[in-house]
Amino acid sequence: MQPSDLAGRVAVVTGAARGIGAAVVRGLVEHGAIVAATDRDPVGVKSLMADDDTGSVIAYPLDVTDAAAVTATFAAIERHLGPIAILVNVAGVLHTSPVPELTDRAWADTFAVNSTGVFHTSRAVAGPMAERGAGSIVTVGSNAAGTPRTGMAAYAASKAAATMFTMCLGLELARSGVRCNVVSPGSTDTPMQRNLWTDADADAPARVVDGDLATYRTGIPLGRIADPADIADAVVFLASDRARHITMHNMYVDGGATLHV
């Protein structure tokens, strides 16, 4: 891809304050996009905007679980920046617990962000994109959506829901020229991943790479944990015209961890 492949296109990225979301923002900007960086952490997205020296990142504090706020914020983005050509759904939360100990609140919060949030944002852009006859929606899912994980039932189920929602939306919008795809990361070096480790657990990354028979978890054949930029590269490709004939596709970016066929 060339640095100008997305020149002038307006993109919205949710969950942009850190980790994969921040990497996606940087990747889109590198290829010429103007990016509305949204997150319910206003300090994080404003810091991301301040660190950008191109003027191409504009911060919009947003909680994707609030349908009215999504509608109002997306309308403001189109007024201020122009028609939204790209939406990347990255916002996500992780609550780990065996099912018997999983609380109603943790389950509801996980689905509110990881699934319903994707619905709110995608619905907000689907109609206008279809009317214009072009657009790209990329949802960052998880390889856990297709492979059971112990202690991660809420997260895996919510990501599976977001994945299938995106596929159904892609089918509905295909004839209008709007493409909808999913990128499914595995273990990635983000704050969410590091929250699963203890500060004193220096061997945690190696154990992730090696796998854990006790939790029925395979290792990572490529022998490394992903960098957020690895995920962002896949997102940027799917958002671009280089992927113009790809829709309803789920791209696994997990180093082979799920042995996915």
C-alpha positions in Angstrom: 0.0 0.0 0.0 1.1 3.6 -0.7 1.0 6.4 1.9 -1.8 8.1 -0.1 -4.1 5.1 -0.5 -6.7 6.6 1.9 -6.0 10.2 1.2 -8.8 12.5 2.3 -11.1 9.8 3.5 -12.8 10.2 6.8 -12.5 7.3 9.2 -14.0 6.7 12.6 -12.2 4.4 15.1 -13.8 3.4 18.4 -11.7 2.3 21.4 -9.0 4.6 20.0 -7.3 5.7 23.3 -4.8 2.8 23.5 -3.7 -0.6 22.3 -5.1 -1.8 18.9 -7.4 1.2 18.5 -4.5 3.7 18.8 -2.4 1.6 16.4 -5.3 1.6 13.9 -5.6 5.4 14.1 -1.9 5.7 13.4 -2.1 3.3 10.5 -5.0 5.1 8.9 -3.3 8.4 9.2 -0.1 7.0 7.7 -2.1 6.2 4.6 -3.7 9.6 4.3 -7.0 9.3 6.2 -8.6 11.9 8.5 -9.5 10.1 11.6 -12.1 10.7 14.2 -10.7 9.0 17.3 -13.4 8.0 19.7 -13.2 6.5 23.2 -15.0 6.8 26.5 -11.6 7.8 27.9 -11.5 11.5 26.9 -8.0 12.0 28.2 -6.7 9.1 26.1 -8.1 10.3 22.8 -7.1 13.9 23.4 -3.6 12.7 24.2 -3.6 10.7 20.9 -4.7 13.8 19.0 -2.0 15.9 20.7 0.7 13.4 19.8 -0.3 13.6 16.1 1.7 16.2 14.2 -0.2 15.9 10.9 -3.5 17.4 12.2 -5.3 14.4 10.9 -6.6 13.0 14.3 -9.6 14.7 15.9 -10.7 13.4 19.3 -14.3 12.7 20.1 -15.1 11.3 23.5 -17.8 8.7 23.1 -19.3 5.7 24.9 -20.5 3.3 22.3 -23.1 1.8 24.6 -25.1 5.1 24.5 -27.1 4.9 21.3 -28.1 8.6 21.4 -24.5 9.7 21.9 -23.4 7.6 19.0 -26.0 9.1 16.7 -25.1 12.7 17.8 -21.4 12.2 17.7 -21.4 10.6 14.2 -23.6 13.4 12.9 -21.1 15.9 14.4 -18.2 14.1 12.7 -19.9 14.3 9.3 -20.7 18.0 9.8 -17.1 18.8 10.9 -15.0 16.4 8.8 -17.2 15.2 5.9 -18.9 11.9 5.0 -17.7 8.9 6.9 -16.0 6.5 4.5 -14.5 4.0 7.0 -15.6 2.7 10.4 -13.4 0.6 12.5 -15.0 -1.0 15.6 -12.3 -1.6 18.2 -13.9 -0.7 21.5 -13.9 -3.7 23.8 -13.8 -4.9 27.4 -12.8 -8.1 28.9 -14.2 -9.7 32.1 -12.7 -13.1 32.9 -14.4 -15.6 35.2 -15.6 -19.2 35.3 -19.3 -19.2 34.3 -20.6 -20.2 37.8 -18.9 -17.1 39.2 -19.7 -14.7 36.2 -21.9 -11.9 37.4 -24.9 -10.4 35.6 -23.2 -7.1 35.6 -20.0 -8.4 34.0 -22.0 -10.3 31.3 -24.2 -7.3 30.5 -21.2 -4.9 30.4 -19.3 -7.2 28.1 -22.1 -7.4 25.6 -23.0 -3.7 25.9 -19.6 -2.7 24.6 -18.4 -5.6 22.5 -21.7 -6.4 20.7 -24.3 -3.7 21.2 -21.7 -1.0 20.7 -20.8 -2.5 17.3 -24.5 -2.5 16.4 -24.9 1.2 17.5 -21.9 2.5 15.4 -22.5 0.3 12.4 -26.2 1.2 12.2 -25.2 4.9 12.3 -23.0 4.7 9.2 -24.8 1.9 7.2 -27.6 4.0 5.7 -25.4 6.9 4.6 -22.7 4.6 3.2 -25.3 2.7 1.3 -26.8 5.9 -0.1 -23.4 7.0 -1.3 -22.6 3.6 -2.8 -19.3 3.1 -1.0 -17.8 2.5 2.4 -15.9 0.0 4.6 -16.7 -1.3 8.0 -14.1 -3.3 9.9 -14.9 -4.9 13.2 -12.0 -6.1 15.4 -13.3 -9.4 16.9 -11.2 -12.1 18.5 -10.0 -15.6 17.7 -11.8 -16.5 20.9 -15.1 -16.0 19.0 -14.4 -19.2 17.1 -12.4 -21.2 19.7 -13.6 -21.9 23.3 -11.5 -20.3 26.1 -11.8 -21.2 29.8 -12.8 -18.2 31.9 -13.7 -16.1 28.9 -17.3 -17.2 28.1 -18.7 -13.6 28.1 -15.9 -12.2 26.0 -15.9 -15.0 23.5 -19.7 -15.0 23.2 -19.8 -11.2 22.7 -17.1 -11.3 20.1 -18.9 -14.1 18.3 -22.1 -12.0 18.3 -20.2 -9.0 16.9 -18.6 -11.1 14.2 -21.9 -12.6 13.0 -23.6 -9.2 13.1 -20.9 -7.8 10.9 -21.2 -10.7 8.4 -25.0 -10.2 8.2 -24.6 -6.5 7.7 -22.1 -7.2 5.0 -24.6 -9.3 3.2 -27.3 -6.7 3.4 -25.0 -3.9 2.2 -23.1 -5.8 -0.5 -25.2 -4.7 -3.4 -24.8 -1.1 -2.4 -21.0 -1.3 -2.6 -20.3 -1.2 1.1 -17.9 -3.8 2.4 -18.0 -5.3 6.0 -15.2 -7.4 7.3 -13.8 -8.7 10.6 -10.2 -8.9 11.9 -9.8 -11.5 14.6 -6.6 -11.1 16.7 -5.1 -13.5 19.1 -2.9 -12.6 22.0 -1.7 -9.0 21.4 0.6 -6.8 23.5 -2.0 -4.4 24.8 -3.1 -3.2 28.2 -6.0 -5.7 28.0 -3.5 -8.5 27.5 -1.2 -7.3 30.3 -4.1 -7.0 32.7 -4.2 -10.8 32.6 -0.6 -11.0 33.9 0.7 -10.1 37.3 3.5 -7.5 37.6 5.8 -10.2 39.0 5.0 -12.7 36.3 8.0 -12.2 34.0 7.3 -15.6 32.3 3.8 -14.7 31.3 4.6 -13.8 27.6 6.6 -17.0 27.2 3.7 -19.1 28.5 1.3 -17.5 26.1 3.6 -18.4 23.2 4.0 -21.9 24.5 0.4 -22.6 25.3 -1.2 -24.1 28.4 -2.5 -27.7 28.3 -4.4 -27.2 31.6 -6.6 -24.5 30.1 -6.8 -26.3 26.7 -5.0 -23.4 25.0 -2.6 -23.9 22.1 0.5 -21.9 21.8 1.4 -19.5 19.0 3.2 -21.3 16.1 4.9 -18.1 14.9 6.5 -17.8 18.3 5.6 -14.3 19.2 2.8 -12.2 20.7 1.3 -9.8 18.2 2.2 -6.1 18.3 -0.9 -3.8 17.9 0.6 -2.7 14.6 0.2 -6.2 13.2 -3.6 -6.0 13.7 -3.7 -2.4 12.5 -2.0 -3.4 9.2 -4.8 -6.0 8.5 -7.5 -3.4 9.4 -6.0 -0.8 7.1 -5.7 -3.2 4.2 -9.4 -4.3 4.6 -10.5 -0.7 4.8 -8.6 0.2 1.6 -9.5 -0.3 -2.1 -6.8 -3.0 -2.2 -9.5 -5.1 -0.6 -12.3 -3.9 -2.9 -13.5 -7.4 -3.7 -13.4 -8.7 -0.1 -16.4 -8.6 2.1 -17.9 -10.8 4.8 -14.4 -12.1 5.5 -12.9 -12.9 8.9 -9.2 -12.5 8.8 -7.4 -14.2 11.7 -4.3 -12.4 12.8 -3.1 -14.7 15.6 0.2 -16.2 14.5 -1.6 -19.5 13.9 -2.7 -19.9 17.5 -6.2 -21.3 16.6 -4.9 -23.6 13.9 -7.7 -22.0 11.9 -8.6 -23.5 8.5 
